[in-house]
């Protein structure tokens, strides 16, 4: 405890880090405040039906990622997910369409063009999703809309407000990245998720302690222990994406450019990190959410199954998407052909493997072997909330036992702490220099 207090004091002493933390806190507070600002023309006291609709199923996930703004009918109701969906589409285009491939190879200017196109696509998605959200709001909570307001005018104005709200969240995320600590978009997603944790924990505790046959305090304690174990497993998973290279893939030697120094190929067990879950979840949000706005009890089996995040069909498709996106994202981040060309260009080679296509095929086989177990493990983490629900855990609390929410929480927290740690290390290094001590630097092998 004493060490933690001393670390906090050290953080506060660093002026730049202190300013960045305060800016991050301010922008997060603005985001949370906007989550409770209701769209003009809506009576927040008459949203009981919308709260009921977002308490279970796919709508509960949308509500969680928006930090409760979805069920509050706030100006931030659509959240940051449209931007995530647009980013996924652009990454797919960068792989399949030569025009975007060329743009991606243009360096910084190409990235700026892709980012601009991503924003335009985000606006297009928002202008499509916002009217659907408002139509659903009228259908499920029609009394919430002031009857004296013209519906057409309300639809147009509120669509612009919702689109502007989501773009403002995107702007906040970018400002956090530039002026604050951590990745702004990831922090906003994390804050939206963690904002639901106290309410979910309270509901589960009340249910366990008051409902007959719920198990009482003993069961609740076992649930907390199970949650802590799952969090520990998620931490190991996220760390494994950075620290567990595949030993038999570390075979590049005798690079003449670096004096014959040994080089390692950056192939890891979870090279795709948690991005496949985020991609798969965002992809499932788009069509299912649109369909669920007009769904009812008389809807078909497939539609009702996809609306239920605990159904077999939903989780089966979710697993298939996670596995597919794991292969896809691994192929993007670790392109065997590009790696082979870079090795050949730098006079590097793999012993026993010819340069060029043979090296690319060898690397492709290595990644194919190690991607499948990593993809299956990530997919299992993704559907763990469904297993938690089978054991009678409340839906809102079960979402924290795995899936996108848990891995995002763990990944963002670790990344932010790592960035804070880097500031502390830099400050400590400056302190050594100011004390008059010197430190000899030798040549460091970049690999």
N, C-alpha and C positions, 0 to 999 in steps of 0.2 A: 504494500500500500504506500509506503514511504517513497519507493522508487517511482510509482505512478504519479504521486503528487509532485515530485521533483521534475519528472518529465513534462508535466503540464506547466510548471513554472518556466522551464526552458523554452517551451513552445511560446509562451506569452512574452518572453524576453526578446524573441526574434521579431523585429518590427515588420518585416515583409510578410512573414508567415502569419503574424497576428492580424495584419490588415486583410490578407487573403481569407483567413477564417471568418473574420467579421463580415466581409463582402459575401462570402458563401452563405453565411447564416441569414443575412439580410435578404438575399435573393430567394432562398428557400422559404423564408417567412412570407415574402410577397406571393410566392406560388401557393402556399397553404392558405393565405388569406383569400386569394382569388377562387379557391376551391369552394368557398362558402358564399360567393357573390352570385345570387340567383339571376337568371336571364330576366331582363325587364318584361313585365307582363305576366309573370308566373307567380302564383301564390305558394310560397314555400310551405305553408301550413297544410296544403292539400296534396302532398306528394306521397301519401302513405302507400298507394298502389305501386308507385315506382320503386319505393324502398323494398316492398315485398317482392317485386319482379327481380331486383338485383341482389336478393339475398341468397339465391341458389342458381345453379347452372352456369352457363357461359356468361351471362350478364354479371354474375358475381366477380368473375375474373376481370371483365372490363372495368367494373367499379373499383376493384382493388388496384389496377394499374393507374387509374386516374385519381387515386387517393380519396375516393368517396365523392368526387366531383360529379361523376356520372349520375349517381342517385340523388344528388342535391340539385340537379338541373342547373348547374352553375355555368359561368362563361367559360370555364376550363373543362367542360364535361367530356369533350372528345380526347383530351389529354395529348400525349406525345406519340401515341401509337400510330397515327397516320403518317408521321414522319418516318417511323421505323419501317412501316410497310413500303413507303416510297424508296427508302434506302435499299430494301431487299430487291425491289424491282430493278433499280439501277445497277445493283451488283449482278443480277441475272443478265441484264442487257450487256454489261461489260464483258461477260463471258461468251455470250451467244452472238452479238452483233459486232461486225468488224469496225463500224464507225465509232462505237463506244470503246472498243479495244484500243483503237488508235488514240482516242482522247485520253485514255488512262495511261498510255505510254508517254504522253507529253509532259509529264512531271507536274510541277506546281500549277501551271496554267491549266492543264487538263483537269486536275483535281478541282480547281475553282469552277470550271465549266460544269463538271459533274455535280458539284454541290449546288450550283445555281439551278440546274435541271431538276435535281432532287427536290428543291424548294417549290418549284413550279408544279411538280407532280404531287407534292404534299397538298398544295392549295386545291388542285383538282380533286384529290381524294376527299378533302374536307368539304368542298362544295357538293360532293355527292353524299357523304355520310351525314352531314348536318341536317338536311331535310328529312332523311330517314329517322334520325333521332327525334326530331320534332314531331313527325307523324306518329311515331311510337308513343311519345309523351302525350299527345292528344288522345290516342286510343286507350292508353292504360290509366292516364290521370287527366281526363278531359276537363274536370272541374278546376284543375290547377291553372288553366289558362283563363284570363279575364274575358268573360263573354262580350264585353263592350269593345274589345280590340278586334279589328278586321283580321281574319285568319291569313289572307294572302300577304298583307303587310307584315304581320307577325312572322310568317314563314321566311320572307325575304330578309327582314332586318335581323332576325335571330340567327339565320344562316351566316350572315356576315359577322355577327358577334362571336359565334362559335368558331368560325374559321380564324378570326383575328385573335381569339383567346388561345387557340392552339399554336399559332405562329408566335404569339408573345411568349408562350412557354418555351418554344424553340430558341427564341432570342435570349431568354433567361439562361437556358442551358449553355449557350455559346458564351455568354458573359461570365458564367461560373468557370468555364474552361479557361478563358483568357485571364480573368482577374481574380479567380478564387482558387480553390484546391480541388483536385480531382477532375474527372470527366463530367461536365455539367449535365448532359443528357442522361447518363447513367445515374447520377445523384438524384435527379428529378424522379426517375423511375423508382429508385430505391426509397425515396421519401414517400412517394405515393403508396408503396407496398407497406412500409413499416408503420405508416399512419393507421393502418387497419389492425395492427397487431394488438394494441391494448384492448380494443373493443372485442376482438375475437377471443382473446385470452379471458376476458371477463365473462363473456357469454358461456365459454366452455366451463369455467369454474362454477358459475351459477347452475348450469345444467347438471354438472357432476355432483354438486353438493345438495341440490334441492329436489331433483327428479327422483322418484321412487325407482329402485333397481338400477340406477346409473353408476353405482360403484363408489360414490362418495369421495372422500379425500384421498383414499388409497389409489383409486384409479386415476385421479387427477395428477397425483405425484408421479405415477408411472408414465403418464402422458408427457409430463414435463421432462422426465429422464429420457424418454424416447426421442423427444424433440431435440434435446441437447446432443444425443448420439447422432442424430441425422445431421445436425449442424456441423458436428465434428467431422463426419464423413464428407460433407460438402466442402469443408475447408481443405481436407486432404485432396479432394478431387480438383479444386481450383489450383492448389499448389502443385499438383501433379502435372497440370498443363504447362508449368514453367520449369519443373525441376527433374522430371523423370524422362531422360532421353532413352531411346531404345539402344541397348549396348551394341548389338550386332549390326546396327546401321552406322556406327561411328567408325568408318573405314577409310576416310580420305587422308592420305599421307603424302609426304615428299612434295610439298608445294614449293617450287623454286622461287616464287616471288617473295616468300617469307623465309628464305634461307633454309629450305627443307623442313620447316616446322610442321608439326602435325596439325591438321585441321579436322573439325568434327562437323558432320552434316546435322543441321538442326531439326532432326526428326524426333517427335515426341509422341507419347502414347495418346494424349488428348490435345493434338495440335489445334483443333478447332475451338478449344475452350468451351464456353457455355453458349456461344453464338447459335449453334443449331437449334437449341431449345427456343431461343428468342425468335429466330426466323420461323420455326414451325408454328409457334404460338401466334405470331402476328399474321401468318398466312391463313391460319384457321379462323382468325377473327373476322376477316373481311367478308367471305361469302356467307358464313354461318350467322354473323350478326345481322346482315341484310335480310336473310331469310327469317330469322327469329323475330324480326319486327312484325311480320305478318303471320307468325305461327300461332297455333291454338291447340287445344286438346285433340281436335279432329285432324291434325296434320299427320302426314305419313310417318312410318316408323323410322326411316332414315333421318328425316328432319328432326324428329323428337329425340333421336339418339344423339345427334350432333349437338343439340342444345343441352344435353345432359353431360357434364364433364366427367361423370362417374360411370357412364355407360361403356360397354365393351367396344362398340363400334368407334366411339370417339377416341378412346385410348389406343385402339389398334391403329387407326389412321395417324394419330399423334406420334406413335412410336415409329411408324414407317417414314413419316416426314422428318423426324429427328435423325434417323439413320441416313436418309437420303441427303439431308442438309449437312450432316457431318462429313460425308464423302465430298459433297460439293464445296464446302468451305475449306476442307483440307486441301483439295485440289487447287483452290484459289491462293491460299496462303503458302503452300509448298508445291509449286509447279515443277514437276520432274524435268520437263524439257528446258525450262529456264535455269534450273539448278545445274543441269548437265552443261548447258552453254557457258554458264559462269565458271564452272570448274575448268572447262577446256580453255576459256579465255585467260584464266589465271594460272595455267600450267599445272592444274591439279588433276588427280586421277584416283580411281578406286583400284587397288591391286586385284588383278585377275579379271578386270572388266574393261572392255574397250571404251575409249571416249566416244561421245556422241550419242547415237540412238541406243546403243547397248547400255550405256550408263543411265539414260532416261528410263529405259525399261526396267533396269535393276531397281532404281529408286521407286518407280511406280509399284513394283511387286512388294517392296518393303512396306510402303504406305498402305497398300491394299490389305496386307496381313494384319497390320497393327490397328487399322482404323475400325474394323468391325467390332472387336471387343470393347474398344473405347466408346463406340457409338451405342452399343447395347447397354453399357453401364450408364451412360448419360440418359438414355431413353428410360431405363429403370428408375433413375432419380426423378425423371420428368413425370412419371405416372404414379409416384408414391402417394400423392394426395388421395388418389382413388382407393388405394389400399387402406389408408388411414380412415377414410369414410366408411369402409366395410366394417371396421372395428367400432363404429358408433361415434366417432369423433365428429364434432360439429363442422359443417362445411367450411365456414369462414376460418376456423382454426386449422382444419386439415390442409388448407392450401399452403401452410407454412412448413409442412412435413416433407417438402420436396418441390419438384417442378421448377418453373421459371422463377417464381418469387424467391425461393430459398437461395438458389444459385446466384441470382442477381444481387441479393443482399450480401452474401458472403463475398462475391467477387468485387463488388464496388467498395465494400468496407476495407478489404485487404489492399486494393489499389490505392485508396485514399490514404490509409495508414502508411503505405510504402512511400507515397509522395511526401507526407509529413516527415517521415524518417529521413528522407534524402535532405530535406531542409535542415534537420538537426545535425546530420553528418557534415554538411557543408559548413554550418556554423561552427562546429567543433574543429574543423580543419582550419578555418580562419583564425580561431582562437590560438592554435598552435603557432601560426605564423606571427601573430601579434605578440606572442610571448618570446619571440626571438629564436625559436627552434626551427631547424630546417629538416627537410626530408628529401632524400635522394630518390629520384624517379628513374627507373630503368626502362628499357624498351619493353612494351607490353604487346604480346601477341594478340591481335584483334579477334582471333578465333579461339 
